[in-house]
């Protein structure tokens, strides 16, 4: 029997309306509504078109999907913190919510035999809430400064650089995925109700320095804005929380020790004076200038001139070292799958067969490139060689 709910979930996951899907498969929007609500079943030719669109097997639509036993209350759309210049449309919010649900259920399906290190981010969240409760009279700027330094210390970042930043985020408990999320969304993050922190990074090409700021910004949301209902905020309130996350990121990435590196700089308004500092801290020149100004080491007029120079030199779009500092990629999900494949708990074929999906679907959900899965697919292919022969006596 065709299961309409499986179609609904995967359609929303792919950010398609019923009308858009209907156009792709050559039926009416009413027909898609009927499939999803159990009034009719699609013909085989329609199913074949849908399996191609969604990168699944035909049988996917005739069985319960990953979300069948999911607790939909585990992930609340109102708690998703978007790193975006615009507050997003309802359809986009629903699509990203569905994505997190698929990802979360996928992780629960495969990780039953995995033991993780202690969840330091959960510990940090609890310590943050307790600190804020006990220090309500401290001004917000100093609250953020304290929490950013606490986070840096707890996660084990060195005081003199941001080396291995993404690795330390994943080690601390974050599940980080790269995903195509559109041109206006840099990243977003959310806590599940069972205390798993997700950070989703956009795949639009960014420098390592800007990617680091995105990570720190999302950590600010996860710690400072737990249980905030982002979808209920007006634009000013939303902007205020974004500014807080930016302040956290600045304090977190560039602690006060960073100021020692700037003391010998004479031309403080010249962006090129900070190139070596950018290489050391892996933070953009623009973020460095904001921090230097906040630390009182650059006057307002010098600060204005700095950004005039940024525009004149074309550094708004690409800064020096942007192509030289390597961009770190998430490795946690890869490592989990590698362990399962190499220990024989799963093969790629058994995993795709169990989920009734194609290899490309795994790339969509995990954000892991196709080539990673290709190597495991190739290793499963048996070739007849002399190793299976023997000489007769």
C-alpha positions in Angstrom: 0.0 0.0 0.0 1.3 3.4 -0.9 2.1 5.5 2.2 1.2 9.1 1.6 3.0 10.4 4.7 6.3 9.1 3.4 5.7 11.2 0.3 4.7 14.3 2.3 7.9 14.1 4.4 10.3 13.7 1.6 8.6 16.4 -0.5 8.9 18.9 2.3 12.5 17.8 2.9 13.2 18.7 -0.7 11.4 22.1 -0.3 8.8 21.3 -3.0 5.2 22.4 -2.9 2.6 20.0 -4.1 2.2 22.1 -7.2 5.9 22.0 -7.9 6.1 18.2 -7.5 3.0 17.8 -9.6 4.6 19.8 -12.5 7.8 17.6 -12.2 5.9 14.3 -12.4 3.2 15.4 -14.9 0.0 15.1 -12.7 -2.3 17.7 -11.1 -1.7 19.3 -7.7 -4.9 17.6 -6.6 -3.5 14.2 -7.5 -0.5 14.8 -5.2 -2.9 15.8 -2.4 -4.8 12.6 -3.0 -1.6 10.5 -2.9 -0.5 12.1 0.4 -3.8 11.8 2.1 -4.5 8.1 1.1 -7.4 8.7 -1.3 -5.6 7.2 -4.4 -2.3 5.6 -5.2 0.0 6.8 -8.0 0.6 4.7 -11.1 3.9 3.0 -11.4 5.2 5.5 -14.0 4.5 8.3 -11.4 6.3 6.4 -8.7 9.3 5.9 -11.0 9.5 9.6 -11.6 9.3 10.4 -7.9 12.0 7.9 -7.0 14.3 9.6 -9.5 13.5 13.1 -8.1 14.0 12.1 -4.4 16.9 9.6 -4.9 15.1 6.7 -3.3 13.9 3.2 -4.3 10.4 2.6 -5.5 9.7 0.6 -2.3 10.4 3.7 -0.2 6.8 4.9 -0.8 5.3 1.6 0.3 6.9 1.4 3.7 7.3 3.6 6.8 10.1 6.1 6.4 12.8 7.3 8.9 10.3 9.5 10.6 7.6 6.9 11.2 8.5 6.4 14.9 10.0 9.8 15.4 9.0 12.1 18.2 8.1 15.3 16.3 8.2 17.2 19.5 12.0 16.5 19.8 12.8 19.3 17.4 10.9 22.6 17.6 10.9 24.9 14.6 10.6 28.0 16.8 14.0 27.2 18.4 16.0 27.1 15.2 18.4 30.0 15.1 19.0 31.2 11.6 22.3 32.9 10.6 20.5 34.9 7.9 20.1 38.4 6.6 16.4 37.9 6.3 13.8 36.1 8.4 12.9 33.1 6.3 9.7 32.1 4.6 7.4 29.5 6.1 8.2 26.9 3.4 11.9 27.2 3.9 11.5 27.0 7.7 9.4 23.8 7.3 11.9 22.3 4.9 14.9 22.9 7.2 12.9 21.6 10.2 12.1 18.4 8.2 15.8 18.1 7.3 16.9 18.3 10.9 14.3 15.6 11.8 15.6 13.3 9.0 19.2 13.9 10.1 18.4 13.3 13.8 16.5 10.1 13.1 19.3 8.9 10.7 21.8 9.5 13.5 19.7 7.5 16.0 19.4 4.7 13.5 23.1 4.2 13.0 24.7 5.2 16.3 23.4 2.6 18.7 26.9 1.0 18.9 28.7 4.4 19.2 30.1 5.8 22.4 30.6 9.6 22.3 32.9 11.7 24.4 31.2 13.8 27.2 28.9 16.4 25.7 30.8 19.6 26.7 28.3 21.8 25.0 25.5 20.5 27.1 27.7 21.1 30.2 28.4 24.7 28.9 24.7 25.3 28.3 23.9 24.3 31.9 26.7 26.4 33.3 25.6 29.4 31.2 22.0 29.2 32.4 23.2 29.0 36.0 25.6 31.9 35.6 22.9 34.1 34.0 20.5 33.2 36.9 23.0 34.1 39.5 24.3 37.3 37.7 21.2 39.0 36.5 22.5 42.4 37.6 25.7 42.1 35.4 25.4 44.1 32.2 24.8 42.0 29.0 28.2 42.8 27.5 30.1 41.4 30.5 27.8 38.4 30.7 28.6 37.6 27.0 32.3 38.1 27.7 32.3 35.7 30.6 30.4 33.0 28.8 32.6 33.3 25.7 35.7 32.9 27.7 34.2 30.0 29.7 33.3 28.3 26.4 36.8 28.8 25.0 38.4 27.3 28.1 36.0 24.4 28.4 36.3 23.4 24.8 40.1 23.4 25.0 41.0 26.1 22.6 44.5 27.5 23.0 44.7 31.1 24.2 46.9 32.1 21.3 45.1 30.8 18.2 42.0 29.2 16.8 43.7 26.1 15.6 41.5 23.0 15.0 38.4 25.0 15.7 35.9 22.9 13.9 37.4 19.7 15.3 37.0 21.0 18.8 33.4 21.9 18.2 32.7 18.3 17.0 34.6 16.8 19.9 32.7 19.0 22.4 29.4 17.4 21.2 28.2 19.5 18.2 26.9 17.6 15.1 28.0 19.8 12.2 26.8 19.3 8.6 27.4 21.2 5.4 24.2 21.7 3.4 22.9 23.8 0.6 20.6 26.2 2.4 20.2 29.1 0.0 22.0 32.4 -0.6 20.5 34.4 2.3 21.2 31.8 5.1 24.8 31.5 6.2 24.1 28.8 8.9 21.6 27.8 11.6 21.6 25.8 14.8 19.2 24.1 17.2 19.1 22.0 20.3 16.9 19.0 20.2 14.7 18.3 23.1 17.0 15.4 24.0 19.9 17.8 24.2 21.7 17.2 20.9 23.2 20.4 19.4 23.2 20.7 15.6 25.0 23.3 13.5 24.1 23.4 9.8 26.6 25.3 7.6 25.7 26.6 4.2 27.7 25.3 1.2 28.1 28.7 -0.5 31.8 29.1 -0.9 33.3 31.0 2.1 36.8 31.5 3.4 38.0 29.7 6.5 37.9 32.9 8.4 34.3 33.6 7.7 33.4 29.9 8.3 35.0 30.2 11.7 32.9 33.2 12.5 29.7 31.3 11.5 30.6 28.5 13.9 31.3 30.9 16.8 28.1 32.8 16.0 26.0 29.6 16.2 27.7 28.6 19.4 26.6 32.0 20.8 23.0 31.1 19.9 23.2 27.7 21.4 24.5 29.0 24.7 22.9 32.4 25.0 19.5 31.8 23.4 18.4 28.4 24.5 14.6 28.0 24.2 14.2 31.4 22.5 11.2 31.4 20.1 12.9 32.8 17.1 9.7 32.7 14.9 7.9 35.0 17.4 10.5 37.8 17.2 10.0 41.1 15.4 12.8 42.3 13.2 14.4 44.5 15.9 14.3 41.7 18.5 15.8 39.3 16.0 18.5 41.8 15.1 19.3 42.2 18.8 19.9 38.5 19.2 22.0 38.4 16.1 24.1 41.2 17.5 24.5 39.3 20.7 25.7 36.2 18.8 28.1 38.4 16.9 29.5 39.9 20.1 29.9 36.4 21.5 31.7 35.2 18.3 34.1 38.2 18.6 34.9 37.6 22.3 35.2 33.8 21.7 37.4 34.0 18.6 39.6 36.9 19.7 40.1 36.8 23.5 41.9 39.6 25.2 45.3 38.0 24.6 44.7 38.8 20.9 45.2 42.4 21.8 48.9 41.7 22.5 49.4 40.9 18.9 48.1 44.3 17.9 50.2 46.5 20.2 53.1 46.9 17.7 50.9 47.9 14.8 51.5 51.5 13.9 49.2 51.9 10.9 46.1 50.7 12.7 43.7 52.0 10.0 45.4 50.0 7.3 43.8 46.6 6.7 47.0 45.2 5.3 48.7 45.7 8.7 46.6 42.8 10.1 47.4 40.1 7.5 49.8 38.3 9.8 47.3 38.4 12.6 44.6 37.1 10.4 46.8 34.1 9.5 47.5 33.4 13.2 43.9 33.7 14.4 42.0 32.6 11.2 39.5 35.5 11.5 38.6 38.0 8.8 40.3 41.4 8.7 36.9 43.0 9.2 36.1 41.0 12.3 39.6 41.8 13.6 39.0 45.6 13.1 35.7 45.4 15.0 37.5 43.7 17.9 40.5 46.1 17.9 38.0 49.1 17.9 36.1 47.5 20.8 39.3 47.0 22.8 40.0 50.7 22.4 43.0 50.3 20.2 41.5 52.0 17.2 39.7 55.3 17.3 36.4 55.9 15.6 37.9 57.9 12.7 40.5 55.3 12.2 37.8 52.6 12.2 35.9 54.5 9.6 39.0 54.8 7.4 39.7 51.1 7.8 36.4 50.2 6.3 36.8 52.8 3.5 40.1 51.1 2.7 38.4 47.6 2.8 35.9 48.8 0.1 38.6 50.5 -2.0 40.9 47.4 -1.9 38.0 45.1 -2.8 38.3 43.2 0.4 34.5 43.1 1.0 34.3 40.2 -1.5 37.8 38.6 -1.0 40.5 39.4 1.5 44.2 38.5 1.5 44.8 34.8 2.5 41.2 33.8 1.8 42.4 31.3 -0.8 45.4 30.2 1.3 44.0 29.3 4.7 42.5 25.8 4.4 38.9 25.4 5.1 38.1 22.7 7.6 35.3 20.2 6.8 33.0 18.4 9.3 34.4 14.9 10.0 32.3 13.5 12.8 29.6 11.9 10.7 32.2 10.6 8.3 34.1 9.0 11.2 30.9 7.4 12.6 30.1 5.9 9.2 33.7 4.8 8.6 33.7 3.0 11.9 30.5 1.2 11.2 31.6 0.2 7.6 35.0 -0.9 8.7 33.7 -2.9 11.6 31.2 -4.7 9.4 28.2 -3.4 11.3 26.9 -1.9 8.1 27.9 -2.0 4.5 26.8 0.8 2.2 24.4 -1.6 0.4 22.8 -2.8 3.6 22.3 0.8 4.8 20.7 1.9 1.6 18.6 -1.2 1.4 17.4 -0.8 5.0 16.4 2.8 4.4 15.1 2.1 0.8 17.1 5.0 -0.6 19.9 5.6 -3.1 23.4 6.6 -2.3 22.6 10.2 -3.3 20.0 10.4 -0.6 22.7 9.8 2.0 24.6 12.7 0.6 21.6 14.9 1.0 21.0 13.9 4.6 24.6 13.8 5.9 26.1 16.5 3.7 29.0 14.0 2.9 30.3 14.2 -0.6 29.4 11.5 -3.1 33.0 10.4 -3.5 33.1 9.3 0.1 30.4 6.8 -0.4 31.7 5.8 -3.8 34.8 4.2 -2.2 32.7 2.0 0.0 30.5 1.1 -3.0 33.6 0.1 -4.9 35.0 -2.0 -2.0 31.8 -4.1 -2.1 32.2 -5.1 -5.7 33.8 -8.5 -5.9 36.2 -9.3 -8.8 37.1 -12.8 -9.8 40.8 -13.3 -9.3 43.3 -16.1 -8.8 42.6 -15.9 -5.0 39.5 -17.9 -5.5 41.2 -20.6 -7.5 43.3 -23.6 -6.5 45.3 -26.2 -8.5 44.0 -29.7 -8.7 46.3 -32.4 -7.4 
